[in-house]
């Protein structure tokens, strides 16, 4: 059985050129970047080069980037760091309802510590309202956190407008750009954000490495203590191979964006057109914003078939997709994103996320469509 991987929004295969660069570093550089001898200087050059490459690709200065272990740490560092740094200014936080759990669980923890967390609602397409944020921002609001693009439905948020407003009000603004990097052009200065989260494993880089953009003038407490790494902002011996791989992945991700977008749009159109022809337009619903969305994420509900049934049948056919929901003790939880969008129960409980990336092709889309048609027919025959 040929397996088909369409869960790139969860994690992506490491690009061969990225793996090659990482292997070069792992086998050729083993000094500690904090050491003053030649081996240490070699290691330090890798750290500096990676930081410079990534910064150049996202419109940042090298000094603005703090390497982390990934998107979760970057999100946590942004929320806990901002809360600590701004506590005297105010203890009110605005966080969108559709954030990744790395943000939502951090916000819940801050609420337990006495911060007042107010959740920003979304419409049925998954978008927040800038006017709502304006109306609910208070003199004691310390931070606003709204992701650039959603990891479940792909909806893109109006972060530039939110960031511009936050700057006017003197409120720090954080955006989680983990899912957007490589799919949207990123210019940190243009986003008007004070804190931006990134991760390598969403763009064919290694797992376990990410970055937090910290705008000039924003002072966060140290994430980890015990050394002077990352300008005393995050102690710990640097992950040389991870940083080098991250830099290589970023360079690949931002190269020739027009060709990449054309290819992804073609796969997206083939999937949706194929489903329309095979099972009928009335048999599925596309979730998310039709105008403001990431091209590589397609969240589709099949109201006649529950999420778990569709997932298991696709998996048995060798097709890896996702529910966009959390899995707890072997059972699926309803997606907090789709729940926040106030979708009907039959749509909410039958959602499947397809996400495209390296290695996917037209033949695979054709196989996926035929497999879904078979599953739908099987379910219909049982009724």
Buried (B, 14 or more C-beta within 10 A) or exposed (E): EEEBBBBBBBBBBBBEBBBEBBEBBBEEBEBBBBEEEEBBEBBBEBBEBBBBBBBBBBBBBBEBBBBBBBBBBBBBBBBBBBBEBBEEBBBBBBBBBBBBEBBBBBBEBBBEEEBBBBBBBBBEBBBBBBEBBEEBBBEEBBBBBBBBBBBBBBBBBBBBBBBBBBBEBEBBBBBBBBBBBBBBEBEBBEBBBBBBBBBBBBBBBBBBBBBBBBBEEBEBEBBBEEBEBBEEBBBBEBBBBBBBBBBBBBBBBBEEEEEBBEBBEBBBEBBBEBBBEBBEEEBBBBBBBEEBBBBBBBBBBBBBBBBBBBBEBBEEBEBBBBBBBEEEEEEBEBBBBBBBBEBEEEBBBBBBBBBBBBEBEEEBBBBBBEBBBEBBEEBEEEE
